[in-house]
Amino acid sequence: MENQLIYLKAISDLLKWSTYKKNSIIHDILFTYKLTFEEFFGLSLSKMKDVFKLTEHDFLALKDICAQIPAIALEIESLYRQGIEIIAHNDIAYSDSLKRKMKGNAPTLLYVKGDKALLNKKTIAVVGSRDVSEKGIIFTKNISKRCAKNNYVISSGYARGVDKIALDTVLNYGGKSIAVIPQGILTFKNELKKLATQIADGKLLIVSAFPPFAQWAGFRALERNKYIYCLAESIFVSESRNKGGSWSGAKEGLRTGQKVFVRYAELEEGCANNKLIALGAKAVDMYGDELKYVNIPPEGEALFLAKLPQIIHLLSDRAMNANQLIAMFKLDISGNLLIRRLKDVPYVNWRIRNGCLYFYFGRISKYEQISLI
């Protein structure tokens, strides 16, 4: 396997190849055609074109990376001396959950430090905002304590806020965690030193899906989020805005059929938790227990329909434009959409005054008596 791992890393290092392409080629080499990597790299251009459907550009890239095999072997040896293991997509230690959910798009290699057996334990992802509220903090701690008590591993991203609170809490209460980082594992050295005891005790596994010297980057953080969710059998969202990693990750989880549980938020909180619940996530209380009946305020067009009787009542007394109505009723739809919907309402009329469309309900004479601003 050691010799094979050198070639696997060589293919993984092909920057211009997609993860799916790398995994597909590796699968074809090992399982479809049952070749050794030495045999594959020794194939002619015509064979690679005919059998593996590779281009001349691909062939040259493989030849270039093949020339780096001795250096790659030394790099792997150096990683192992530092206690960092490499787990290939076809390795029995690789996360079954990650492979099952991401299929051919699961990372070709995982660079890990710690107890790799955690990759295949019962796991829950606990995610949320960096700037989390007090309620979000309490919820995160409650879920983390519960995971420690019930022997669930917590998957998180080691970011400030919910990620770090979840990790610290589960470890403090005797539980275990996987920290998935958005950078190469060798650029995480300072944190590895701080976490050395937890790693050595088998309580914490550090996982990176990126080349060892890759620096932190926003696009890697977004990619990392997918791995956090796919390592877990369910996702608990402590607090989310209507954009960012927690939001997009939870929506992706819902789209792919994962179990997504979201803390039910009070109206005054101003977070997007209840929007996720409206999209299909399960509402839970502060301890993570599912709430069967929750009052989710309508949003978007649903809010417009709920407010329509009040809008009509107002328009029977005065004329207003779309922007005024949106501001007054705090509608979460665009002015153009509101105009289209109002034009469909019976007995709602409109006139243009000073280049702006004003709506009113009832007779035109009433509209004409109103001074428009």
WOTAJO-V375286 format. One record per residue. RES is the residue in one small letter. D_LAST is the distance of its C-alpha to the last C-alpha in Angstrom with 2 decimals. Layout:
<<RES | D_LAST> <RES | D_LAST>>
//
This chain:
<<m | 77.69> <e | 77.62> <n | 78.40> <q | 75.92> <l | 73.22> <i | 73.67> <y | 72.84> <l | 69.96> <k | 68.42> <a | 69.09> <i | 67.09> <s | 64.37> <d | 64.05> <l | 63.10> <l | 59.57> <k | 58.49> <w | 59.62> <s | 57.33> <t | 58.57> <y | 59.08> <k | 61.24> <k | 63.33> <n | 63.95> <s | 64.78> <i | 67.35> <i | 68.92> <h | 69.20> <d | 70.82> <i | 73.27> <l | 74.41> <f | 74.18> <t | 73.88> <y | 76.51> <k | 78.12> <l | 78.55> <t | 79.03> <f | 76.56> <e | 79.44> <e | 80.07> <f | 76.41> <f | 76.03> <g | 79.30> <l | 78.05> <s | 77.84> <l | 74.67> <s | 75.66> <k | 76.22> <m | 72.86> <k | 71.19> <d | 73.15> <v | 73.28> <f | 70.17> <k | 67.93> <l | 67.27> <t | 66.49> <e | 68.46> <h | 65.70> <d | 66.10> <f | 69.87> <l | 69.63> <a | 67.26> <l | 69.81> <k | 72.62> <d | 70.76> <i | 70.08> <c | 73.67> <a | 74.89> <q | 73.05> <i | 74.88> <p | 77.19> <a | 74.27> <i | 72.37> <a | 75.51> <l | 75.68> <e | 71.99> <i | 72.55> <e | 75.66> <s | 73.73> <l | 71.01> <y | 73.66> <r | 75.38> <q | 72.13> <g | 71.96> <i | 69.24> <e | 69.94> <i | 68.59> <i | 68.03> <a | 67.88> <h | 65.98> <n | 69.36> <d | 70.69> <i | 71.46> <a | 69.74> <y | 66.40> <s | 63.66> <d | 64.08> <s | 60.50> <l | 59.13> <k | 61.29> <r | 60.50> <k | 56.73> <m | 56.32> <k | 59.41> <g | 60.01> <n | 57.05> <a | 58.57> <p | 59.61> <t | 62.94> <l | 64.16> <l | 63.27> <y | 64.38> <v | 65.12> <k | 66.66> <g | 67.80> <d | 68.98> <k | 68.03> <a | 68.98> <l | 65.57> <l | 64.05> <n | 65.45> <k | 64.96> <k | 62.45> <t | 59.18> <i | 55.66> <a | 52.75> <v | 50.67> <v | 47.49> <g | 44.17> <s | 41.99> <r | 43.40> <d | 41.14> <v | 42.04> <s | 41.12> <e | 43.82> <k | 43.67> <g | 44.09> <i | 47.08> <i | 48.72> <f | 48.28> <t | 49.73> <k | 52.71> <n | 53.33> <i | 53.42> <s | 55.62> <k | 58.07> <r | 58.26> <c | 59.03> <a | 61.78> <k | 63.29> <n | 63.30> <n | 64.50> <y | 61.39> <v | 60.79> <i | 57.26> <s | 55.80> <s | 53.23> <g | 52.09> <y | 53.15> <a | 49.65> <r | 48.24> <g | 46.71> <v | 47.60> <d | 50.25> <k | 52.23> <i | 51.93> <a | 53.25> <l | 56.12> <d | 57.18> <t | 57.06> <v | 59.06> <l | 61.68> <n | 61.92> <y | 62.65> <g | 65.35> <g | 63.40> <k | 63.04> <s | 60.28> <i | 59.59> <a | 57.41> <v | 56.08> <i | 55.22> <p | 53.00> <q | 55.62> <g | 59.33> <i | 61.63> <l | 63.38> <t | 60.16> <f | 59.90> <k | 63.19> <n | 62.01> <e | 60.49> <l | 63.61> <k | 65.69> <k | 63.55> <l | 63.81> <a | 67.50> <t | 68.81> <q | 66.46> <i | 67.18> <a | 70.94> <d | 70.89> <g | 69.37> <k | 66.18> <l | 63.79> <l | 63.60> <i | 61.66> <v | 60.60> <s | 59.35> <a | 58.89> <f | 58.61> <p | 61.33> <p | 62.95> <f | 61.57> <a | 58.00> <q | 55.42> <w | 52.39> <a | 49.46> <g | 46.13> <f | 47.23> <r | 50.43> <a | 48.53> <l | 46.66> <e | 50.02> <r | 51.67> <n | 49.22> <k | 50.54> <y | 54.03> <i | 53.11> <y | 51.77> <c | 54.56> <l | 57.28> <a | 56.15> <e | 56.60> <s | 53.31> <i | 50.23> <f | 48.78> <v | 45.30> <s | 44.80> <e | 41.26> <s | 39.10> <r | 35.80> <n | 34.06> <k | 35.77> <g | 39.07> <g | 42.68> <s | 42.70> <w | 39.79> <s | 41.19> <g | 44.71> <a | 43.95> <k | 42.13> <e | 45.11> <g | 47.43> <l | 45.70> <r | 45.83> <t | 49.55> <g | 50.43> <q | 51.14> <k | 50.89> <v | 47.74> <f | 47.28> <v | 44.15> <r | 43.74> <y | 41.35> <a | 38.59> <e | 36.83> <l | 33.06> <e | 32.49> <e | 34.58> <g | 31.95> <c | 34.58> <a | 34.85> <n | 38.05> <n | 36.66> <k | 35.12> <l | 38.70> <i | 39.94> <a | 37.43> <l | 38.87> <g | 42.36> <a | 43.79> <k | 45.83> <a | 44.36> <v | 46.86> <d | 47.14> <m | 47.94> <y | 51.54> <g | 50.89> <d | 51.74> <e | 49.80> <l | 47.30> <k | 47.58> <y | 44.45> <v | 41.26> <n | 37.68> <i | 35.63> <p | 31.87> <p | 30.39> <e | 28.52> <g | 26.77> <e | 26.73> <a | 28.89> <l | 26.28> <f | 23.65> <l | 26.21> <a | 26.99> <k | 23.40> <l | 22.73> <p | 23.66> <q | 21.18> <i | 18.39> <i | 19.40> <h | 19.60> <l | 16.04> <l | 14.85> <s | 17.05> <d | 15.00> <r | 11.35> <a | 9.75> <m | 9.08> <n | 9.83> <a | 13.17> <n | 12.53> <q | 10.78> <l | 13.80> <i | 16.25> <a | 15.38> <m | 15.45> <f | 18.64> <k | 20.19> <l | 21.03> <d | 23.55> <i | 22.72> <s | 21.00> <g | 17.66> <n | 19.82> <l | 22.15> <l | 19.57> <i | 18.24> <r | 21.92> <r | 22.72> <l | 19.93> <k | 21.06> <d | 24.50> <v | 23.63> <p | 24.88> <y | 22.56> <v | 19.37> <n | 17.69> <w | 14.97> <r | 13.38> <i | 12.03> <r | 9.00> <n | 8.89> <g | 11.49> <c | 9.96> <l | 11.63> <y | 10.12> <f | 12.94> <y | 14.12> <f | 17.63> <g | 19.72> <r | 19.67> <i | 17.40> <s | 17.45> <k | 15.65> <y | 12.78> <e | 12.78> <q | 12.81> <i | 9.47> <s | 6.57> <l | 3.75> <i | 0.00>>
//
